[in-house]
Amino acid sequence: MNLFDLILKAAPEIALFAALALGHALGRVKVGGFSLGGVAGSLIVALVIGQLTGVVMPEALKTVFFALFIYSVGSRAGRNSSAD
């Protein structure tokens, strides 16, 4: 186990905010005319961080952030559809 894993397991909130920051940066990257967006980028980075380091978040925190993820996807989809 390296130092990075020990730090993230001691303070899992660092992994959370790192996933948000790196995911938002990943979401802004455009390849051709395609970009993921901040929500999908954050989800992908969080999955990668969780798999590589084994950081475990409390169940209540997972539930709250999953609800926020669903809300943000729905909000973005609702904003893009036009109601005449």
Beta strands, then each sheet from edge to edge (+ up, - down):
end
